[in-house]
Amino acid sequence: MCGIVGIVGHEAVAGQVVEALRRLEYRGYDSAGVATLAHGRLDRRRAEGKLSNLELRLRDEPLPGAIGIGHTRWATHGRPNETNAHPHATARLAVVHNGIIENFRELKAELQASGVRFESETDTEVVAQLVSAEMDKGLGPVEAVAAALPRLRGAFALGFIFTGYDDLLIGARHGAPLAIGFGEGETYLGSDALALAPFTEEITYLEEGDWAVLTREGAAIRDIDGNPVSRQRQRIVAQAYRVEKGNHRHFMAKEIHEQPEVVGRTLAHYVDLANGRVALPEALPFDFKDLSRLSITACGTAYYAGLVAKYWFESLARLPVEIDVASEARYREPPLDTAGLTLVISQSGETADTLASLRYAKSQGQHTLAVVNVPTSTIAREASAVVPTLAGPEIGVASTKAFSCQLTVLLCLAIAAGRARGTLSAERERELVDALITVPGLMADATKLEGEIELLAREVSKARDVLYLGRGTSYPMALEGALKLKEISYIHAEGYAAGELKHGPIALIDESVPVIVIAPHDAIFEKTVSNMQEVAARGGRIILIGDAKGAAAAGLDTMATVTMPDLDPVVSPIVYAVPIQLIAYHTAVFMGKDVDQPRNLAKSVTVE
């Protein structure tokens, strides 16, 4: 979730490091820092808050040096202040770190017993002190890191520079992503390709347990046992990673409006438009007709995409589905049949709990399938098969276009499963494909409602509590709508299955609580209307998101109605994602919140 950058270059690198860190802001952070070496002397600048604060420090106190490391920190141990900001340093080295060192307390106690004094509250300083202690015994930097790494437990990525070594940068990866970039007489280290794209078109992803010694001439990689290994170099197109806001005020707004394009791109990858059928781009190493059960695991918004998919797989393919939040699944250790499939969903492909669930499923002999937005990610590399979402880089912390592309891929998979299992006729498949083909245009139509949604959001912004209701696939969308609102506006919001209203949540309803009802005119629409009537009878202010036919049939006075285009109810979650996102976005903007980087949140959650 934090960001790491390292450069071994020819000229002063501090500015380049900050530029690369800015490309990692989407991960979320609360402090930042840079350390460089000039004439063998180590120096650093750190600042609490945004990168702009660090840039002000660097303007007043420039850092020379052609080798450096930088970091954006999201606090896990210790308060988000300058003292706890990275890089952490000793007289011998500086280090940046993503992840958590699980055994830092025992290591810290050991080091303190030997006389080491600590300055910060972080687990990261333990790494700096541990490697320094090894160097105090007479080891060189490479040997000291080799001695220290086996003693660290947890998920981490590390970057080191050393006093007196102007041509040495060491990186290590265990459970958190790290990549190496190669230039002309320069070498780079970064948390992902997005950070390195301006500098290089050739990268290598370190594999689990790898660590690497970087110099201006290149990189020597070793595996977890210290053996020299060769890892594949990959070419990236730098332009593909240059992400700007364009004419939009925030990345989130830009990404909401990109959804018709990226969903269309994803559909083109998975649908044979000419023949009206789903055509998966690659053969899967299993057959849906042979599966006994599908287990889905994910976190946050990706979990809600999986919950929608549960409805699709069970109704279209008659395939039993069990779905778990990944942080529960990894420790619940459910019994998994070797005839089953575990499907994991992650935007980044690096989500720690989801990755652990994937590894558990593999250990039980299950087939595994990954739905990810980063096809070179750890989850993608470790799954039996991967179906990418093709959303492109998503910078806003609150997922938008990645979510809609996840839904698109999952529906295509459910249709393919239904065909393979003989539960979908060719005619019904063509109807579903025809409905899918209309989705990008319908999403574009939905974005045209932004003006009225912006006005509606001003009213929502006055509320302390908001309820979302839905039935069928609209129930997970209610959960997602509530999550979007609370994560960027900080308004307390909850999503419920509409039929559960009278089993407790109805006690919360009064004239101060907006109730957002997601209700396409589907087979269970009338049941949802009954729930809306229960809300109206208790003075609740209803905001209806539905089509014109449903709005007319409901016959209720509402606080507002967002009239959506007519569509096949099967694809409604993908299209209805747009107004849900826009309500949250404009509410947060009106309240003056940091929409792209909401407090306490990170884009890529690479620790528990």
C-alpha positions in Angstrom: 0.0 0.0 0.0 3.0 2.3 0.5 5.2 3.3 -2.4 9.0 2.5 -3.0 11.3 4.1 -5.5 15.0 3.8 -5.9 17.4 5.2 -8.6 21.1 4.6 -9.3 21.7 7.3 -11.8 24.3 9.8 -13.2 22.9 13.1 -12.0 21.0 14.4 -8.9 18.0 12.0 -8.5 15.9 13.5 -5.7 13.6 15.2 -8.2 13.2 12.1 -10.2 12.4 10.1 -7.1 9.7 12.6 -6.1 8.3 12.4 -9.6 8.1 8.6 -9.4 6.5 8.8 -5.9 3.8 11.1 -7.3 2.8 8.3 -9.7 2.3 6.1 -6.6 0.1 8.5 -4.7 -2.9 6.4 -5.7 -1.8 3.8 -3.2 -2.6 6.2 -0.4 -0.1 7.7 2.1 0.3 10.0 5.0 4.0 11.0 4.8 6.8 10.9 2.4 10.6 11.1 2.3 13.8 10.8 0.2 17.3 9.8 1.0 20.4 10.2 -1.2 24.1 9.7 -1.2 26.5 12.4 -2.3 30.3 11.7 -2.1 29.5 8.8 0.1 27.5 10.8 2.6 24.0 9.9 3.4 21.3 12.6 3.8 17.5 12.6 3.8 14.4 14.8 3.8 11.0 13.8 5.2 7.7 15.4 5.6 4.3 14.6 7.1 1.3 14.8 4.8 1.3 15.2 1.0 4.3 15.2 -1.4 3.9 18.9 -1.8 5.2 19.3 1.8 8.2 17.2 0.9 8.8 19.3 -2.2 8.8 22.4 -0.1 11.5 20.9 2.1 13.6 19.9 -0.9 13.3 23.4 -2.3 14.6 24.9 0.9 17.1 22.1 1.6 18.1 20.4 -1.7 19.5 16.9 -1.7 22.4 16.3 -4.1 23.4 12.8 -5.0 23.1 10.5 -8.0 21.7 7.6 -6.0 18.6 7.7 -3.8 15.5 6.1 -2.4 12.1 7.5 -1.7 8.9 6.4 0.0 5.3 7.3 0.5 4.1 5.8 3.8 0.7 4.7 5.0 1.0 4.2 8.7 0.9 0.7 10.2 3.2 1.1 13.2 3.4 4.5 14.8 1.7 7.8 14.2 1.8 9.5 10.7 4.5 12.1 11.5 8.0 13.1 10.3 9.8 11.0 12.9 8.0 7.8 11.7 8.3 8.7 8.0 10.6 6.8 5.7 13.4 6.5 4.8 14.7 5.3 8.2 18.4 5.6 8.7 21.4 4.8 10.8 25.0 6.0 10.4 25.5 3.1 7.9 22.4 3.0 5.7 18.9 4.2 4.9 16.0 1.9 4.1 12.4 2.2 2.8 9.9 -0.5 3.5 6.4 -1.6 2.4 4.5 -4.1 4.5 4.8 -5.3 8.1 7.6 -6.9 10.0 5.6 -9.3 12.2 8.4 -10.1 14.6 9.7 -6.6 15.0 9.1 -6.5 18.8 11.4 -9.4 19.5 14.0 -8.1 17.2 13.8 -4.7 18.7 14.1 -6.1 22.2 17.2 -8.0 21.2 18.8 -5.0 19.6 17.9 -2.7 22.6 19.5 -5.3 24.9 22.7 -4.9 22.9 22.6 -1.1 23.3 20.8 0.1 20.2 18.7 3.2 20.6 15.6 3.6 18.5 14.2 7.0 17.3 10.8 6.0 15.8 7.8 3.9 16.7 8.0 1.9 13.4 8.7 -1.7 12.6 10.9 -0.5 9.7 13.6 1.0 11.9 14.2 -2.5 13.2 15.3 -3.5 9.7 17.8 -0.6 9.5 19.2 -1.4 12.9 19.4 -5.1 12.2 21.4 -4.7 9.0 23.6 -2.1 10.7 24.3 -4.5 13.5 25.5 -7.1 11.0 27.7 -4.5 9.4 29.1 -3.6 12.8 30.3 -7.2 12.9 32.5 -6.6 9.9 30.1 -7.7 7.1 29.7 -5.7 3.9 26.4 -4.3 2.8 25.4 -7.3 0.6 26.5 -9.8 3.2 24.7 -7.9 6.0 21.4 -7.9 4.1 21.8 -11.6 3.3 22.3 -12.3 7.0 19.3 -10.1 8.1 16.6 -11.1 5.6 16.1 -14.6 7.0 15.4 -13.2 10.4 12.5 -11.1 9.2 8.9 -12.4 9.3 6.0 -10.8 7.6 5.2 -9.3 4.2 7.6 -6.7 3.0 9.5 -5.0 0.2 12.7 -3.2 1.0 15.1 -0.8 -0.6 18.6 0.0 0.9 21.4 2.5 0.2 24.6 2.5 2.2 27.0 5.2 3.4 30.2 5.2 1.3 28.7 3.1 -1.5 27.6 5.4 -4.3 26.9 2.6 -6.8 24.9 0.2 -4.7 21.1 -0.2 -4.1 19.6 -3.4 -2.7 16.0 -4.4 -3.0 14.2 -7.4 -1.4 10.7 -8.8 -1.9 8.7 -11.1 0.4 5.0 -10.9 0.0 4.9 -7.3 -1.4 5.6 -6.3 -5.0 8.9 -4.9 -6.3 10.2 -4.4 -9.8 13.6 -3.4 -11.3 13.9 -1.1 -14.3 16.8 -0.9 -16.6 18.2 2.2 -18.4 21.3 3.4 -20.1 23.9 3.2 -17.3 21.0 3.6 -14.8 19.0 1.2 -12.8 15.7 1.7 -11.0 13.6 0.0 -8.2 9.9 0.5 -7.8 6.7 -0.8 -6.2 5.2 -1.2 -9.7 5.7 -0.4 -13.3 3.7 2.8 -13.0 6.4 4.4 -10.9 9.2 3.4 -13.4 7.4 4.1 -16.7 8.9 7.6 -17.2 12.5 6.2 -16.9 12.5 2.8 -18.6 10.6 0.5 -21.0 12.2 -2.7 -19.6 11.5 -4.1 -16.2 11.9 -7.3 -14.2 9.5 -8.3 -11.5 11.1 -9.9 -8.5 9.6 -13.2 -7.5 8.6 -14.2 -4.0 11.7 -14.3 -1.7 14.0 -12.6 -4.3 16.5 -9.9 -3.4 18.6 -7.9 -5.8 21.9 -6.0 -5.9 21.5 -3.0 -8.2 24.4 -0.9 -9.7 24.6 1.4 -12.7 25.6 -1.6 -14.8 22.4 -3.7 -14.0 21.1 -6.0 -11.3 22.1 -9.3 -9.8 19.2 -11.2 -8.5 19.3 -13.9 -5.8 16.5 -16.2 -4.6 15.3 -16.8 -1.1 18.2 -19.2 -0.5 20.8 -16.7 -1.8 21.4 -18.5 -5.1 21.9 -16.3 -8.2 18.9 -16.5 -10.5 17.7 -15.0 -13.8 14.3 -13.4 -14.0 12.6 -12.5 -17.3 12.8 -8.9 -18.5 9.5 -7.5 -19.8 8.9 -4.5 -22.0 6.3 -1.9 -20.9 5.0 0.9 -23.0 5.7 4.0 -21.0 2.9 6.0 -22.6 0.3 3.5 -21.4 1.2 4.4 -17.8 1.1 8.2 -18.2 -2.1 9.0 -16.4 -3.5 12.5 -16.1 -6.8 13.9 -14.9 -7.5 15.5 -18.3 -10.5 17.9 -18.0 -11.7 16.4 -14.8 -11.3 17.7 -11.3 -10.3 14.4 -9.8 -9.0 11.1 -11.0 -12.2 9.4 -9.6 -14.4 11.6 -11.9 -12.2 10.8 -14.9 -12.3 7.1 -14.1 -16.1 7.1 -13.7 -16.4 8.7 -17.1 -13.9 6.2 -18.6 -16.2 3.3 -17.8 -18.0 3.1 -21.2 -14.7 2.9 -22.9 -12.9 0.4 -20.7 -16.0 -1.8 -20.3 -16.2 -1.8 -24.1 -12.6 -2.7 -24.4 -13.1 -5.6 -21.9 -16.2 -6.8 -23.8 -14.2 -6.8 -27.0 -11.8 -9.1 -25.3 -14.4 -11.6 -24.1 -17.2 -11.5 -26.6 -17.4 -12.8 -30.1 -19.6 -10.0 -31.4 -20.1 -11.5 -34.8 -21.5 -14.7 -33.5 -23.3 -13.5 -30.4 -21.4 -15.6 -27.9 -18.8 -15.4 -25.2 -15.4 -16.4 -26.4 -12.8 -16.5 -23.6 -9.5 -15.4 -25.1 -7.6 -18.4 -23.7 -8.5 -22.0 -22.9 -8.9 -22.5 -19.2 -7.2 -25.5 -17.5 -10.5 -26.8 -16.3 -14.0 -27.4 -17.7 -16.9 -25.6 -16.0 -19.1 -28.7 -16.6 -16.8 -30.8 -14.3 -16.9 -28.4 -11.4 -18.8 -29.3 -8.2 -18.6 -25.8 -6.6 -17.2 -22.4 -7.1 -15.6 -20.6 -4.2 -15.1 -16.8 -4.6 -12.9 -14.7 -2.4 -12.0 -11.1 -2.5 -11.9 -7.9 -0.4 -13.8 -4.6 -0.3 -15.3 -3.6 -3.6 -14.0 -6.7 -5.3 -15.9 -8.8 -2.8 -19.1 -7.1 -3.8 -18.3 -7.8 -7.4 -18.0 -11.4 -6.4 -21.3 -11.3 -4.5 -23.0 -10.1 -7.7 -21.2 -12.9 -9.6 -22.7 -15.4 -7.1 -26.2 -14.6 -8.4 -25.0 -14.9 -12.0 -23.2 -18.2 -11.7 -26.0 -19.8 -9.7 -28.8 -18.6 -11.9 -27.2 -18.8 -15.3 -24.9 -21.8 -14.8 -26.6 -23.6 -11.9 -23.2 -23.8 -10.3 -23.2 -23.6 -6.4 -21.2 -20.7 -5.2 -19.7 -20.0 -1.8 -18.2 -16.5 -1.2 -16.0 -15.3 1.5 -14.2 -12.1 2.5 -10.6 -13.1 1.9 -9.4 -12.1 5.4 -11.9 -14.6 6.8 -11.4 -17.3 4.2 -7.7 -17.5 4.7 -8.1 -18.3 8.4 -11.3 -20.3 8.3 -9.5 -22.9 6.2 -12.7 -24.2 4.5 -12.7 -27.7 3.1 -12.2 -27.5 -0.6 -13.0 -30.2 -3.1 -10.4 -30.9 -5.7 -13.3 -30.8 -8.2 -14.0 -27.2 -7.2 -12.7 -23.9 -8.5 -11.5 -20.9 -6.4 -12.0 -17.6 -8.1 -10.1 -14.6 -6.6 -10.8 -11.0 -7.5 -8.4 -8.1 -7.0 -7.8 -4.8 -8.7 -4.1 -4.7 -8.0 -3.4 -8.4 -7.9 -1.4 -7.9 -4.8 -4.1 -7.9 -2.1 -2.4 -9.8 0.8 -5.5 -11.6 2.1 -6.7 -12.5 -1.3 -3.3 -13.8 -2.3 -3.2 -15.9 0.9 -6.6 -17.4 0.1 -5.4 -18.2 -3.4 -2.4 -20.0 -2.0 -4.6 -21.9 0.4 -6.8 -23.1 -2.4 -3.8 -24.2 -4.4 -2.5 -26.2 -1.4 -5.8 -28.0 -1.3 -5.5 -29.1 -4.9 -8.1 -26.7 -6.3 -8.2 -25.1 -9.7 -7.6 -21.3 -9.3 -8.8 -18.5 -11.5 -7.8 -14.8 -11.0 -9.8 -11.8 -12.1 -7.3 -8.9 -11.9 -6.5 -5.6 -13.5 -2.7 -6.1 -13.4 -1.8 -9.2 -15.5 1.8 -9.2 -14.3 0.8 -9.1 -10.6 1.6 -11.8 -8.0 -2.0 -13.1 -8.0 -2.0 -13.3 -11.8 1.3 -15.1 -11.8 0.4 -17.6 -9.2 -3.2 -18.5 -10.3 -3.8 -21.5 -12.6 -5.4 -19.1 -15.0 -6.0 -15.4 -15.2 -8.8 -13.3 -16.9 -7.7 -9.7 -16.9 -10.2 -6.8 -16.6 -8.5 -4.3 -18.9 -9.6 -1.3 -17.0 -6.2 0.4 -17.3 -4.4 2.1 -14.3 -6.9 3.2 -11.7 -5.6 6.1 -9.6 -8.5 7.0 -7.4 -8.4 5.0 -4.2 -12.2 4.3 -4.4 -12.6 1.7 -7.1 -14.8 2.6 -10.0 -13.8 1.5 -13.5 -12.0 -1.6 -12.1 -15.2 -2.6 -10.4 -17.4 -2.3 -13.5 -14.8 -4.2 -15.5 -14.7 -6.9 -12.9 -18.5 -7.2 -13.2 -18.2 -7.4 -17.0 -15.6 -10.2 -16.9 -17.5 -12.1 -14.2 -20.8 -12.0 -16.2 -18.9 -13.3 -19.3 -17.5 -16.1 -17.2 -20.9 -17.0 -15.8 -22.3 -17.1 -19.4 -19.4 -19.3 -20.5 -20.1 -21.6 -17.5 -23.8 -21.8 -18.3 -23.0 -22.8 -21.9 -20.5 -25.4 -20.8 -22.9 -26.9 -18.2 -25.8 -27.0 -20.6 -28.0 -24.6 -18.6 -28.0 -21.8 -21.2 -29.4 -22.3 -24.7 -27.6 -20.7 -27.7 -30.6 -18.4 -28.0 -30.4 -17.2 -24.3 -26.6 -16.7 -24.6 -27.2 -14.5 -27.7 -29.7 -12.5 -25.7 -27.3 -12.0 -22.9 -24.5 -11.1 -25.2 -26.8 -8.6 -27.0 -27.5 -7.1 -23.6 -23.8 -6.9 -22.8 -23.1 -5.2 -26.0 -25.5 -2.4 -25.0 -23.8 -1.8 -21.7 -21.1 0.8 -22.8 -23.7 2.9 -24.4 -26.0 2.6 -21.4 -23.2 3.6 -19.1 -22.6 6.7 -21.3 -26.3 7.5 -21.0 -26.0 7.2 -17.2 -23.1 9.6 -17.0 -25.4 12.2 -18.6 -27.4 12.2 -15.4 -24.5 13.7 -13.6 -26.1 17.2 -13.3 -29.2 16.0 -11.5 -27.1 13.7 -9.4 -24.8 16.6 -8.3 -27.9 18.5 -7.1 -29.1 15.4 -5.3 -25.7 14.9 -3.6 -26.0 18.3 -2.0 -29.0 17.0 0.0 -27.2 13.7 0.8 -24.3 15.6 2.2 -26.4 17.0 5.0 -27.2 13.6 6.3 -25.4 11.8 9.2 -26.6 8.4 8.2 -27.7 6.9 4.8 -29.3 3.5 4.1 -29.0 1.7 0.8 -31.5 -1.1 -0.2 -31.7 -3.6 -3.0 -32.9 -7.1 -3.8 -31.2 -9.8 -6.0 -28.1 -8.5 -7.7 -29.1 -5.0 -6.5 -28.4 -6.1 -2.9 -24.6 -6.3 -3.5 -24.9 -3.0 -5.3 -26.5 -1.5 -2.2 -23.5 -2.7 -0.2 -21.1 -1.2 -2.7 -23.1 2.1 -2.8 -22.8 2.4 1.0 -19.1 1.6 0.9 -18.4 4.2 -1.8 -20.3 6.9 0.2 -18.6 6.3 3.5 -15.1 5.8 2.2 -14.9 9.1 0.4 -17.4 11.3 2.2 -17.1 9.8 5.7 -20.9 9.8 6.1 -22.0 6.7 7.9 -23.8 4.5 5.4 -25.1 0.9 5.4 -26.4 -1.4 2.7 -29.1 -4.0 3.3 -31.1 -6.6 1.4 -34.4 -4.8 1.1 -36.3 -7.8 2.5 -34.2 -7.6 5.7 -35.5 -4.1 6.4 -38.2 -5.2 8.8 -35.8 -7.4 10.7 -34.0 -4.5 12.4 -32.8 -1.7 10.1 -36.3 -0.2 9.9 -35.7 1.1 13.4 -33.2 3.6 12.0 -35.6 5.3 9.6 -36.9 8.7 10.2 -37.2 11.9 8.3 -33.5 12.7 8.6 -32.3 9.5 6.9 -32.1 9.3 3.1 -32.8 5.8 1.9 -31.3 5.1 -1.5 -33.2 2.2 -3.2 -31.6 0.5 -6.2 -34.5 -1.0 -8.1 -34.4 -1.9 -11.8 -37.8 -3.1 -13.0 -37.0 -6.8 -12.7 -38.9 -10.0 -11.6 -38.7 -9.0 -7.9 -39.4 -5.3 -8.4 -42.8 -5.4 -6.7 -41.3 -6.9 -3.6 -38.9 -3.9 -3.5 -41.8 -1.5 -3.9 -43.3 -3.0 -0.7 -40.2 -2.2 1.2 -40.2 1.3 -0.2 -43.7 1.7 1.1 -42.5 0.6 4.5 -39.9 3.3 4.4 -42.3 6.0 3.2 -44.8 5.1 6.0 -42.1 6.0 8.6 -41.1 9.3 7.1 -38.0 8.1 5.3 -36.7 10.1 2.4 -36.5 7.8 -0.6 -34.0 8.2 -3.4 -35.0 5.8 -6.1 -32.5 4.6 -8.7 -34.6 2.8 -11.3 -36.0 3.0 -14.8 -39.0 5.0 -15.9 -41.4 2.0 -15.9 -40.4 1.2 -12.3 -40.7 4.7 -11.1 -44.2 5.0 -12.6 -45.2 1.6 -11.1 -43.9 2.5 -7.7 -46.3 5.4 -7.4 -44.5 6.9 -4.4 -43.4 10.4 -3.6 -39.6 10.4 -3.4 -37.0 12.8 -2.3 -35.5 12.2 -5.8 -35.6 9.7 -8.6 -32.7 8.9 -10.8 -34.3 7.6 -14.0 -32.0 5.0 -15.6 -32.3 3.7 -19.2 -34.3 0.6 -19.9 -32.1 -2.5 -19.9 -31.9 -6.3 -19.4 -32.0 -6.7 -15.6 -29.1 -9.2 -15.8 -26.7 -6.4 -16.8 -28.2 -3.8 -14.4 -25.3 -4.0 -11.8 -22.8 -2.9 -14.4 -24.8 0.1 -15.6 -26.2 1.1 -12.1 -22.6 1.3 -10.8 -22.5 4.7 -12.5 -25.1 6.6 -10.5 -24.0 4.9 -7.3 -20.5 6.2 -7.9 -21.6 9.7 -8.9 -23.7 10.1 -5.8 -20.7 9.3 -3.6 -18.4 11.4 -5.6 -20.4 14.6 -5.7 -21.4 14.2 -2.1 -17.7 14.1 -1.1 -16.8 16.9 -3.4 -19.5 19.1 -2.0 -18.3 18.4 1.5 -14.7 19.3 0.5 -13.2 15.9 1.0 -10.0 14.5 -0.5 -11.8 12.3 -3.1 -8.9 10.6 -4.7 -7.0 9.9 -1.5 -9.5 9.5 1.4 -8.1 9.3 4.9 -6.8 6.1 6.3 -7.3 4.2 3.0 -4.9 2.8 0.5 -5.3 1.6 -3.1 -3.2 -1.6 -2.9 -3.6 -3.4 0.4 -0.5 -5.5 0.6 -0.6 -6.2 4.4 -3.3 -7.7 6.6 
